[in-house]
Amino acid sequence: MSGTPFNVGDRITLKKPHPCGSRDWEVYRIGADIGMKCLKCSRRMMFTRRDAERKKVSIINYDEVDGRPDSR
């Protein structure tokens, strides 16, 4: 599989804001679709891999979030 590697726990910044005003999302599910949760209102959305790759601006990897150690 090519493209951006997404991992559970990664934080993603998207180009367009969610109706609540936030652009920050956390990945909670990986598969054919990418499950993301809004960090402001906790709304959960599913994006296809293609859409998630096109809409992302930046990724903060799971091991960089809150200083958590890499458990993989």
mmCIF file of the N, C-alpha and C atoms, coordinates in Angstrom:
data_MODEL
# 
_entry.id   MODEL 
# 
loop_
_atom_site.group_PDB 
_atom_site.id 
_atom_site.type_symbol 
_atom_site.label_atom_id 
_atom_site.label_alt_id 
_atom_site.label_comp_id 
_atom_site.label_asym_id 
_atom_site.label_entity_id 
_atom_site.label_seq_id 
_atom_site.pdbx_PDB_ins_code 
_atom_site.Cartn_x 
_atom_site.Cartn_y 
_atom_site.Cartn_z 
_atom_site.occupancy 
_atom_site.B_iso_or_equiv 
_atom_site.pdbx_formal_charge 
_atom_site.auth_seq_id 
_atom_site.auth_comp_id 
_atom_site.auth_asym_id 
_atom_site.auth_atom_id 
_atom_site.pdbx_PDB_model_num 
ATOM 1   N N  . MET A 1 1  ? 0.839   -1.170 0.000  1.00 0.00 ? 1  MET A N  1 
ATOM 2   C CA . MET A 1 1  ? 0.000   0.000  0.000  1.00 0.00 ? 1  MET A CA 1 
ATOM 3   C C  . MET A 1 1  ? 0.889   1.239  0.000  1.00 0.00 ? 1  MET A C  1 
ATOM 4   N N  . SER A 1 2  ? 0.618   2.170  -0.905 1.00 0.00 ? 2  SER A N  1 
ATOM 5   C CA . SER A 1 2  ? 1.422   3.384  -0.954 1.00 0.00 ? 2  SER A CA 1 
ATOM 6   C C  . SER A 1 2  ? 0.633   4.547  -0.358 1.00 0.00 ? 2  SER A C  1 
ATOM 7   N N  . GLY A 1 3  ? 1.293   5.674  -0.213 1.00 0.00 ? 3  GLY A N  1 
ATOM 8   C CA . GLY A 1 3  ? 0.625   6.847  0.332  1.00 0.00 ? 3  GLY A CA 1 
ATOM 9   C C  . GLY A 1 3  ? 1.064   7.127  1.750  1.00 0.00 ? 3  GLY A C  1 
ATOM 10  N N  . THR A 1 4  ? 0.302   7.966  2.403  1.00 0.00 ? 4  THR A N  1 
ATOM 11  C CA . THR A 1 4  ? 0.612   8.378  3.757  1.00 0.00 ? 4  THR A CA 1 
ATOM 12  C C  . THR A 1 4  ? 0.297   7.266  4.743  1.00 0.00 ? 4  THR A C  1 
ATOM 13  N N  . PRO A 1 5  ? 1.252   6.876  5.576  1.00 0.00 ? 5  PRO A N  1 
ATOM 14  C CA . PRO A 1 5  ? 0.952   5.857  6.586  1.00 0.00 ? 5  PRO A CA 1 
ATOM 15  C C  . PRO A 1 5  ? 0.220   6.487  7.778  1.00 0.00 ? 5  PRO A C  1 
ATOM 16  N N  . PHE A 1 6  ? -0.979  6.031  8.029  1.00 0.00 ? 6  PHE A N  1 
ATOM 17  C CA . PHE A 1 6  ? -1.745  6.482  9.183  1.00 0.00 ? 6  PHE A CA 1 
ATOM 18  C C  . PHE A 1 6  ? -1.646  5.414  10.261 1.00 0.00 ? 6  PHE A C  1 
ATOM 19  N N  . ASN A 1 7  ? -1.592  5.832  11.519 1.00 0.00 ? 7  ASN A N  1 
ATOM 20  C CA . ASN A 1 7  ? -1.559  4.920  12.658 1.00 0.00 ? 7  ASN A CA 1 
ATOM 21  C C  . ASN A 1 7  ? -2.610  5.366  13.670 1.00 0.00 ? 7  ASN A C  1 
ATOM 22  N N  . VAL A 1 8  ? -3.141  4.401  14.413 1.00 0.00 ? 8  VAL A N  1 
ATOM 23  C CA . VAL A 1 8  ? -4.101  4.733  15.463 1.00 0.00 ? 8  VAL A CA 1 
ATOM 24  C C  . VAL A 1 8  ? -3.403  5.613  16.493 1.00 0.00 ? 8  VAL A C  1 
ATOM 25  N N  . GLY A 1 9  ? -4.045  6.707  16.861 1.00 0.00 ? 9  GLY A N  1 
ATOM 26  C CA . GLY A 1 9  ? -3.489  7.640  17.835 1.00 0.00 ? 9  GLY A CA 1 
ATOM 27  C C  . GLY A 1 9  ? -2.840  8.852  17.203 1.00 0.00 ? 9  GLY A C  1 
ATOM 28  N N  . ASP A 1 10 ? -2.585  8.827  15.889 1.00 0.00 ? 10 ASP A N  1 
ATOM 29  C CA . ASP A 1 10 ? -1.999  9.987  15.213 1.00 0.00 ? 10 ASP A CA 1 
ATOM 30  C C  . ASP A 1 10 ? -2.986  11.141 15.248 1.00 0.00 ? 10 ASP A C  1 
ATOM 31  N N  . ARG A 1 11 ? -2.468  12.356 15.316 1.00 0.00 ? 11 ARG A N  1 
ATOM 32  C CA . ARG A 1 11 ? -3.307  13.548 15.253 1.00 0.00 ? 11 ARG A CA 1 
ATOM 33  C C  . ARG A 1 11 ? -3.103  14.193 13.893 1.00 0.00 ? 11 ARG A C  1 
ATOM 34  N N  . ILE A 1 12 ? -4.211  14.498 13.226 1.00 0.00 ? 12 ILE A N  1 
ATOM 35  C CA . ILE A 1 12 ? -4.207  15.008 11.872 1.00 0.00 ? 12 ILE A CA 1 
ATOM 36  C C  . ILE A 1 12 ? -4.810  16.408 11.872 1.00 0.00 ? 12 ILE A C  1 
ATOM 37  N N  . THR A 1 13 ? -4.214  17.322 11.122 1.00 0.00 ? 13 THR A N  1 
ATOM 38  C CA . THR A 1 13 ? -4.791  18.635 10.879 1.00 0.00 ? 13 THR A CA 1 
ATOM 39  C C  . THR A 1 13 ? -5.304  18.637 9.449  1.00 0.00 ? 13 THR A C  1 
ATOM 40  N N  . LEU A 1 14 ? -6.587  18.968 9.277  1.00 0.00 ? 14 LEU A N  1 
ATOM 41  C CA . LEU A 1 14 ? -7.200  18.980 7.956  1.00 0.00 ? 14 LEU A CA 1 
ATOM 42  C C  . LEU A 1 14 ? -7.258  20.392 7.390  1.00 0.00 ? 14 LEU A C  1 
ATOM 43  N N  . LYS A 1 15 ? -7.432  20.486 6.077  1.00 0.00 ? 15 LYS A N  1 
ATOM 44  C CA . LYS A 1 15 ? -7.466  21.786 5.397  1.00 0.00 ? 15 LYS A CA 1 
ATOM 45  C C  . LYS A 1 15 ? -8.684  22.614 5.795  1.00 0.00 ? 15 LYS A C  1 
ATOM 46  N N  . LYS A 1 16 ? -9.859  21.993 5.776  1.00 0.00 ? 16 LYS A N  1 
ATOM 47  C CA . LYS A 1 16 ? -11.087 22.712 6.096  1.00 0.00 ? 16 LYS A CA 1 
ATOM 48  C C  . LYS A 1 16 ? -11.515 22.420 7.529  1.00 0.00 ? 16 LYS A C  1 
ATOM 49  N N  . PRO A 1 17 ? -12.044 23.419 8.225  1.00 0.00 ? 17 PRO A N  1 
ATOM 50  C CA . PRO A 1 17 ? -12.494 23.177 9.599  1.00 0.00 ? 17 PRO A CA 1 
ATOM 51  C C  . PRO A 1 17 ? -13.814 22.417 9.645  1.00 0.00 ? 17 PRO A C  1 
ATOM 52  N N  . HIS A 1 18 ? -14.002 21.688 10.716 1.00 0.00 ? 18 HIS A N  1 
ATOM 53  C CA . HIS A 1 18 ? -15.261 21.006 11.033 1.00 0.00 ? 18 HIS A CA 1 
ATOM 54  C C  . HIS A 1 18 ? -16.269 22.093 11.412 1.00 0.00 ? 18 HIS A C  1 
ATOM 55  N N  . PRO A 1 19 ? -17.580 21.877 11.296 1.00 0.00 ? 19 PRO A N  1 
ATOM 56  C CA . PRO A 1 19 ? -18.563 22.904 11.686 1.00 0.00 ? 19 PRO A CA 1 
ATOM 57  C C  . PRO A 1 19 ? -18.379 23.445 13.105 1.00 0.00 ? 19 PRO A C  1 
ATOM 58  N N  . CYS A 1 20 ? -17.766 22.677 14.005 1.00 0.00 ? 20 CYS A N  1 
ATOM 59  C CA . CYS A 1 20 ? -17.531 23.164 15.367 1.00 0.00 ? 20 CYS A CA 1 
ATOM 60  C C  . CYS A 1 20 ? -16.364 24.150 15.419 1.00 0.00 ? 20 CYS A C  1 
ATOM 61  N N  . GLY A 1 21 ? -15.583 24.245 14.338 1.00 0.00 ? 21 GLY A N  1 
ATOM 62  C CA . GLY A 1 21 ? -14.478 25.195 14.273 1.00 0.00 ? 21 GLY A CA 1 
ATOM 63  C C  . GLY A 1 21 ? -13.095 24.582 14.365 1.00 0.00 ? 21 GLY A C  1 
ATOM 64  N N  . SER A 1 22 ? -12.999 23.325 14.733 1.00 0.00 ? 22 SER A N  1 
ATOM 65  C CA . SER A 1 22 ? -11.711 22.660 14.898 1.00 0.00 ? 22 SER A CA 1 
ATOM 66  C C  . SER A 1 22 ? -11.237 22.055 13.586 1.00 0.00 ? 22 SER A C  1 
ATOM 67  N N  . ARG A 1 23 ? -9.924  22.021 13.390 1.00 0.00 ? 23 ARG A N  1 
ATOM 68  C CA . ARG A 1 23 ? -9.322  21.356 12.238 1.00 0.00 ? 23 ARG A CA 1 
ATOM 69  C C  . ARG A 1 23 ? -8.496  20.157 12.678 1.00 0.00 ? 23 ARG A C  1 
ATOM 70  N N  . ASP A 1 24 ? -8.473  19.859 13.966 1.00 0.00 ? 24 ASP A N  1 
ATOM 71  C CA . ASP A 1 24 ? -7.642  18.787 14.510 1.00 0.00 ? 24 ASP A CA 1 
ATOM 72  C C  . ASP A 1 24 ? -8.464  17.534 14.785 1.00 0.00 ? 24 ASP A C  1 
ATOM 73  N N  . TRP A 1 25 ? -7.947  16.397 14.323 1.00 0.00 ? 25 TRP A N  1 
ATOM 74  C CA . TRP A 1 25 ? -8.620  15.112 14.437 1.00 0.00 ? 25 TRP A CA 1 
ATOM 75  C C  . TRP A 1 25 ? -7.644  14.077 14.954 1.00 0.00 ? 25 TRP A C  1 
ATOM 76  N N  . GLU A 1 26 ? -8.158  13.026 15.581 1.00 0.00 ? 26 GLU A N  1 
ATOM 77  C CA . GLU A 1 26 ? -7.340  11.909 16.041 1.00 0.00 ? 26 GLU A CA 1 
ATOM 78  C C  . GLU A 1 26 ? -7.809  10.635 15.347 1.00 0.00 ? 26 GLU A C  1 
ATOM 79  N N  . VAL A 1 27 ? -6.862  9.850  14.829 1.00 0.00 ? 27 VAL A N  1 
ATOM 80  C CA . VAL A 1 27 ? -7.185  8.598  14.153 1.00 0.00 ? 27 VAL A CA 1 
ATOM 81  C C  . VAL A 1 27 ? -7.522  7.560  15.211 1.00 0.00 ? 27 VAL A C  1 
ATOM 82  N N  . TYR A 1 28 ? -8.697  6.909  15.072 1.00 0.00 ? 28 TYR A N  1 
ATOM 83  C CA . TYR A 1 28 ? -9.077  5.863  16.019 1.00 0.00 ? 28 TYR A CA 1 
ATOM 84  C C  . TYR A 1 28 ? -9.281  4.514  15.344 1.00 0.00 ? 28 TYR A C  1 
ATOM 85  N N  . ARG A 1 29 ? -9.312  4.464  14.023 1.00 0.00 ? 29 ARG A N  1 
ATOM 86  C CA . ARG A 1 29 ? -9.534  3.208  13.313 1.00 0.00 ? 29 ARG A CA 1 
ATOM 87  C C  . ARG A 1 29 ? -8.806  3.234  11.976 1.00 0.00 ? 29 ARG A C  1 
ATOM 88  N N  . ILE A 1 30 ? -8.171  2.116  11.640 1.00 0.00 ? 30 ILE A N  1 
ATOM 89  C CA . ILE A 1 30 ? -7.456  1.973  10.373 1.00 0.00 ? 30 ILE A CA 1 
ATOM 90  C C  . ILE A 1 30 ? -8.045  0.775  9.636  1.00 0.00 ? 30 ILE A C  1 
ATOM 91  N N  . GLY A 1 31 ? -8.201  0.917  8.353  1.00 0.00 ? 31 GLY A N  1 
ATOM 92  C CA . GLY A 1 31 ? -8.707  -0.163 7.511  1.00 0.00 ? 31 GLY A CA 1 
ATOM 93  C C  . GLY A 1 31 ? -8.820  0.376  6.105  1.00 0.00 ? 31 GLY A C  1 
ATOM 94  N N  . ALA A 1 32 ? -9.816  -0.083 5.356  1.00 0.00 ? 32 ALA A N  1 
ATOM 95  C CA . ALA A 1 32 ? -10.060 0.475  4.034  1.00 0.00 ? 32 ALA A CA 1 
ATOM 96  C C  . ALA A 1 32 ? -10.436 1.953  4.184  1.00 0.00 ? 32 ALA A C  1 
ATOM 97  N N  . ASP A 1 33 ? -11.136 2.268  5.268  1.00 0.00 ? 33 ASP A N  1 
ATOM 98  C CA . ASP A 1 33 ? -11.462 3.653  5.610  1.00 0.00 ? 33 ASP A CA 1 
ATOM 99  C C  . ASP A 1 33 ? -10.660 4.052  6.838  1.00 0.00 ? 33 ASP A C  1 
ATOM 100 N N  . ILE A 1 34 ? -10.489 5.347  7.016  1.00 0.00 ? 34 ILE A N  1 
ATOM 101 C CA . ILE A 1 34 ? -9.789  5.887  8.177  1.00 0.00 ? 34 ILE A CA 1 
ATOM 102 C C  . ILE A 1 34 ? -10.833 6.511  9.097  1.00 0.00 ? 34 ILE A C  1 
ATOM 103 N N  . GLY A 1 35 ? -10.916 6.038  10.332 1.00 0.00 ? 35 GLY A N  1 
ATOM 104 C CA . GLY A 1 35 ? -11.828 6.611  11.310 1.00 0.00 ? 35 GLY A CA 1 
ATOM 105 C C  . GLY A 1 35 ? -11.128 7.707  12.083 1.00 0.00 ? 35 GLY A C  1 
ATOM 106 N N  . MET A 1 36 ? -11.755 8.899  12.130 1.00 0.00 ? 36 MET A N  1 
ATOM 107 C CA . MET A 1 36 ? -11.163 10.034 12.845 1.00 0.00 ? 36 MET A CA 1 
ATOM 108 C C  . MET A 1 36 ? -12.175 10.634 13.795 1.00 0.00 ? 36 MET A C  1 
ATOM 109 N N  . LYS A 1 37 ? -11.665 11.153 14.914 1.00 0.00 ? 37 LYS A N  1 
ATOM 110 C CA . LYS A 1 37 ? -12.501 11.793 15.928 1.00 0.00 ? 37 LYS A CA 1 
ATOM 111 C C  . LYS A 1 37 ? -12.070 13.242 16.079 1.00 0.00 ? 37 LYS A C  1 
ATOM 112 N N  . CYS A 1 38 ? -13.034 14.167 16.017 1.00 0.00 ? 38 CYS A N  1 
ATOM 113 C CA . CYS A 1 38 ? -12.750 15.591 16.196 1.00 0.00 ? 38 CYS A CA 1 
ATOM 114 C C  . CYS A 1 38 ? -12.282 15.805 17.631 1.00 0.00 ? 38 CYS A C  1 
ATOM 115 N N  . LEU A 1 39 ? -11.202 16.540 17.804 1.00 0.00 ? 39 LEU A N  1 
ATOM 116 C CA . LEU A 1 39 ? -10.656 16.749 19.145 1.00 0.00 ? 39 LEU A CA 1 
ATOM 117 C C  . LEU A 1 39 ? -11.405 17.813 19.935 1.00 0.00 ? 39 LEU A C  1 
ATOM 118 N N  . LYS A 1 40 ? -12.275 18.598 19.289 1.00 0.00 ? 40 LYS A N  1 
ATOM 119 C CA . LYS A 1 40 ? -13.034 19.619 20.000 1.00 0.00 ? 40 LYS A CA 1 
ATOM 120 C C  . LYS A 1 40 ? -14.407 19.106 20.438 1.00 0.00 ? 40 LYS A C  1 
ATOM 121 N N  . CYS A 1 41 ? -15.157 18.479 19.505 1.00 0.00 ? 41 CYS A N  1 
ATOM 122 C CA . CYS A 1 41 ? -16.534 18.074 19.829 1.00 0.00 ? 41 CYS A CA 1 
ATOM 123 C C  . CYS A 1 41 ? -16.717 16.561 19.915 1.00 0.00 ? 41 CYS A C  1 
ATOM 124 N N  . SER A 1 42 ? -15.671 15.780 19.659 1.00 0.00 ? 42 SER A N  1 
ATOM 125 C CA . SER A 1 42 ? -15.672 14.316 19.733 1.00 0.00 ? 42 SER A CA 1 
ATOM 126 C C  . SER A 1 42 ? -16.552 13.633 18.696 1.00 0.00 ? 42 SER A C  1 
ATOM 127 N N  . ARG A 1 43 ? -16.937 14.350 17.658 1.00 0.00 ? 43 ARG A N  1 
ATOM 128 C CA . ARG A 1 43 ? -17.700 13.741 16.558 1.00 0.00 ? 43 ARG A CA 1 
ATOM 129 C C  . ARG A 1 43 ? -16.789 12.773 15.813 1.00 0.00 ? 43 ARG A C  1 
ATOM 130 N N  . ARG A 1 44 ? -17.309 11.601 15.459 1.00 0.00 ? 44 ARG A N  1 
ATOM 131 C CA . ARG A 1 44 ? -16.523 10.601 14.728 1.00 0.00 ? 44 ARG A CA 1 
ATOM 132 C C  . ARG A 1 44 ? -16.950 10.579 13.271 1.00 0.00 ? 44 ARG A C  1 
ATOM 133 N N  . MET A 1 45 ? -15.957 10.540 12.379 1.00 0.00 ? 45 MET A N  1 
ATOM 134 C CA . MET A 1 45 ? -16.199 10.519 10.941 1.00 0.00 ? 45 MET A CA 1 
ATOM 135 C C  . MET A 1 45 ? -15.339 9.440  10.315 1.00 0.00 ? 45 MET A C  1 
ATOM 136 N N  . MET A 1 46 ? -15.808 8.924  9.187  1.00 0.00 ? 46 MET A N  1 
ATOM 137 C CA . MET A 1 46 ? -15.035 7.958  8.415  1.00 0.00 ? 46 MET A CA 1 
ATOM 138 C C  . MET A 1 46 ? -14.651 8.617  7.092  1.00 0.00 ? 46 MET A C  1 
ATOM 139 N N  . PHE A 1 47 ? -13.384 8.508  6.740  1.00 0.00 ? 47 PHE A N  1 
ATOM 140 C CA . PHE A 1 47 ? -12.890 9.023  5.466  1.00 0.00 ? 47 PHE A CA 1 
ATOM 141 C C  . PHE A 1 47 ? -12.262 7.865  4.707  1.00 0.00 ? 47 PHE A C  1 
ATOM 142 N N  . THR A 1 48 ? -12.389 7.863  3.387  1.00 0.00 ? 48 THR A N  1 
ATOM 143 C CA . THR A 1 48 ? -11.642 6.895  2.602  1.00 0.00 ? 48 THR A CA 1 
ATOM 144 C C  . THR A 1 48 ? -10.176 7.275  2.713  1.00 0.00 ? 48 THR A C  1 
ATOM 145 N N  . ARG A 1 49 ? -9.279  6.333  2.481  1.00 0.00 ? 49 ARG A N  1 
ATOM 146 C CA . ARG A 1 49 ? -7.849  6.645  2.538  1.00 0.00 ? 49 ARG A CA 1 
ATOM 147 C C  . ARG A 1 49 ? -7.504  7.779  1.585  1.00 0.00 ? 49 ARG A C  1 
ATOM 148 N N  . ARG A 1 50 ? -8.087  7.717  0.396  1.00 0.00 ? 50 ARG A N  1 
ATOM 149 C CA . ARG A 1 50 ? -7.793  8.745  -0.606 1.00 0.00 ? 50 ARG A CA 1 
ATOM 150 C C  . ARG A 1 50 ? -8.213  10.128 -0.110 1.00 0.00 ? 50 ARG A C  1 
ATOM 151 N N  . ASP A 1 51 ? -9.433  10.245 0.437  1.00 0.00 ? 51 ASP A N  1 
ATOM 152 C CA . ASP A 1 51 ? -9.907  11.525 0.955  1.00 0.00 ? 51 ASP A CA 1 
ATOM 153 C C  . ASP A 1 51 ? -9.057  12.010 2.128  1.00 0.00 ? 51 ASP A C  1 
ATOM 154 N N  . ALA A 1 52 ? -8.703  11.103 3.027  1.00 0.00 ? 52 ALA A N  1 
ATOM 155 C CA . ALA A 1 52 ? -7.891  11.481 4.187  1.00 0.00 ? 52 ALA A CA 1 
ATOM 156 C C  . ALA A 1 52 ? -6.528  12.018 3.740  1.00 0.00 ? 52 ALA A C  1 
ATOM 157 N N  . GLU A 1 53 ? -5.923  11.383 2.746  1.00 0.00 ? 53 GLU A N  1 
ATOM 158 C CA . GLU A 1 53 ? -4.621  11.848 2.252  1.00 0.00 ? 53 GLU A CA 1 
ATOM 159 C C  . GLU A 1 53 ? -4.734  13.204 1.569  1.00 0.00 ? 53 GLU A C  1 
ATOM 160 N N  . ARG A 1 54 ? -5.812  13.432 0.840  1.00 0.00 ? 54 ARG A N  1 
ATOM 161 C CA . ARG A 1 54 ? -5.987  14.705 0.139  1.00 0.00 ? 54 ARG A CA 1 
ATOM 162 C C  . ARG A 1 54 ? -6.305  15.852 1.094  1.00 0.00 ? 54 ARG A C  1 
ATOM 163 N N  . LYS A 1 55 ? -7.063  15.575 2.158  1.00 0.00 ? 55 LYS A N  1 
ATOM 164 C CA . LYS A 1 55 ? -7.537  16.621 3.059  1.00 0.00 ? 55 LYS A CA 1 
ATOM 165 C C  . LYS A 1 55 ? -6.553  16.979 4.166  1.00 0.00 ? 55 LYS A C  1 
ATOM 166 N N  . LYS A 1 56 ? -5.546  16.159 4.401  1.00 0.00 ? 56 LYS A N  1 
ATOM 167 C CA . LYS A 1 56 ? -4.631  16.413 5.522  1.00 0.00 ? 56 LYS A CA 1 
ATOM 168 C C  . LYS A 1 56 ? -3.646  17.531 5.197  1.00 0.00 ? 56 LYS A C  1 
ATOM 169 N N  . VAL A 1 57 ? -3.260  18.263 6.229  1.00 0.00 ? 57 VAL A N  1 
ATOM 170 C CA . VAL A 1 57 ? -2.228  19.288 6.130  1.00 0.00 ? 57 VAL A CA 1 
ATOM 171 C C  . VAL A 1 57 ? -0.979  18.789 6.833  1.00 0.00 ? 57 VAL A C  1 
ATOM 172 N N  . SER A 1 58 ? -1.157  18.222 8.037  1.00 0.00 ? 58 SER A N  1 
ATOM 173 C CA . SER A 1 58 ? -0.015  17.725 8.793  1.00 0.00 ? 58 SER A CA 1 
ATOM 174 C C  . SER A 1 58 ? -0.438  16.552 9.674  1.00 0.00 ? 58 SER A C  1 
ATOM 175 N N  . ILE A 1 59 ? 0.559   15.762 10.067 1.00 0.00 ? 59 ILE A N  1 
ATOM 176 C CA . ILE A 1 59 ? 0.337   14.622 10.953 1.00 0.00 ? 59 ILE A CA 1 
ATOM 177 C C  . ILE A 1 59 ? 1.302   14.722 12.118 1.00 0.00 ? 59 ILE A C  1 
ATOM 178 N N  . ILE A 1 60 ? 0.796   14.542 13.330 1.00 0.00 ? 60 ILE A N  1 
ATOM 179 C CA . ILE A 1 60 ? 1.649   14.396 14.499 1.00 0.00 ? 60 ILE A CA 1 
ATOM 180 C C  . ILE A 1 60 ? 1.542   12.932 14.889 1.00 0.00 ? 60 ILE A C  1 
ATOM 181 N N  . ASN A 1 61 ? 2.628   12.217 14.807 1.00 0.00 ? 61 ASN A N  1 
ATOM 182 C CA . ASN A 1 61 ? 2.623   10.778 15.081 1.00 0.00 ? 61 ASN A CA 1 
ATOM 183 C C  . ASN A 1 61 ? 2.277   10.482 16.529 1.00 0.00 ? 61 ASN A C  1 
ATOM 184 N N  . TYR A 1 62 ? 1.727   9.304  16.750 1.00 0.00 ? 62 TYR A N  1 
ATOM 185 C CA . TYR A 1 62 ? 1.308   8.853  18.079 1.00 0.00 ? 62 TYR A CA 1 
ATOM 186 C C  . TYR A 1 62 ? 2.427   8.988  19.103 1.00 0.00 ? 62 TYR A C  1 
ATOM 187 N N  . ASP A 1 63 ? 3.657   8.632  18.728 1.00 0.00 ? 63 ASP A N  1 
ATOM 188 C CA . ASP A 1 63 ? 4.754   8.667  19.692 1.00 0.00 ? 63 ASP A CA 1 
ATOM 189 C C  . ASP A 1 63 ? 5.186   10.093 20.022 1.00 0.00 ? 63 ASP A C  1 
ATOM 190 N N  . GLU A 1 64 ? 4.748   11.097 19.254 1.00 0.00 ? 64 GLU A N  1 
ATOM 191 C CA . GLU A 1 64 ? 5.084   12.491 19.542 1.00 0.00 ? 64 GLU A CA 1 
ATOM 192 C C  . GLU A 1 64 ? 3.999   13.191 20.358 1.00 0.00 ? 64 GLU A C  1 
ATOM 193 N N  . VAL A 1 65 ? 2.797   12.606 20.405 1.00 0.00 ? 65 VAL A N  1 
ATOM 194 C CA . VAL A 1 65 ? 1.663   13.207 21.106 1.00 0.00 ? 65 VAL A CA 1 
ATOM 195 C C  . VAL A 1 65 ? 1.847   13.033 22.609 1.00 0.00 ? 65 VAL A C  1 
ATOM 196 N N  . ASP A 1 66 ? 1.797   14.124 23.347 1.00 0.00 ? 66 ASP A N  1 
ATOM 197 C CA . ASP A 1 66 ? 1.882   14.117 24.810 1.00 0.00 ? 66 ASP A CA 1 
ATOM 198 C C  . ASP A 1 66 ? 3.110   13.394 25.352 1.00 0.00 ? 66 ASP A C  1 
ATOM 199 N N  . GLY A 1 67 ? 4.149   13.247 24.560 1.00 0.00 ? 67 GLY A N  1 
ATOM 200 C CA . GLY A 1 67 ? 5.369   12.615 25.025 1.00 0.00 ? 67 GLY A CA 1 
ATOM 201 C C  . GLY A 1 67 ? 5.220   11.136 25.313 1.00 0.00 ? 67 GLY A C  1 
ATOM 202 N N  . ARG A 1 68 ? 4.213   10.489 24.713 1.00 0.00 ? 68 ARG A N  1 
ATOM 203 C CA . ARG A 1 68 ? 4.005   9.060  24.939 1.00 0.00 ? 68 ARG A CA 1 
ATOM 204 C C  . ARG A 1 68 ? 5.105   8.260  24.265 1.00 0.00 ? 68 ARG A C  1 
ATOM 205 N N  . PRO A 1 69 ? 5.562   7.214  24.891 1.00 0.00 ? 69 PRO A N  1 
ATOM 206 C CA . PRO A 1 69 ? 6.582   6.366  24.258 1.00 0.00 ? 69 PRO A CA 1 
ATOM 207 C C  . PRO A 1 69 ? 5.991   5.561  23.115 1.00 0.00 ? 69 PRO A C  1 
ATOM 208 N N  . ASP A 1 70 ? 6.810   5.259  22.148 1.00 0.00 ? 70 ASP A N  1 
ATOM 209 C CA . ASP A 1 70 ? 6.386   4.439  21.018 1.00 0.00 ? 70 ASP A CA 1 
ATOM 210 C C  . ASP A 1 70 ? 6.245   3.005  21.486 1.00 0.00 ? 70 ASP A C  1 
ATOM 211 N N  . SER A 1 71 ? 5.039   2.447  21.415 1.00 0.00 ? 71 SER A N  1 
ATOM 212 C CA . SER A 1 71 ? 4.806   1.103  21.953 1.00 0.00 ? 71 SER A CA 1 
ATOM 213 C C  . SER A 1 71 ? 4.839   0.031  20.864 1.00 0.00 ? 71 SER A C  1 
ATOM 214 N N  . ARG A 1 72 ? 5.247   0.409  19.656 1.00 0.00 ? 72 ARG A N  1 
ATOM 215 C CA . ARG A 1 72 ? 5.280   -0.567 18.567 1.00 0.00 ? 72 ARG A CA 1 
ATOM 216 C C  . ARG A 1 72 ? 6.601   -1.234 18.458 1.00 0.00 ? 72 ARG A C  1 
# 
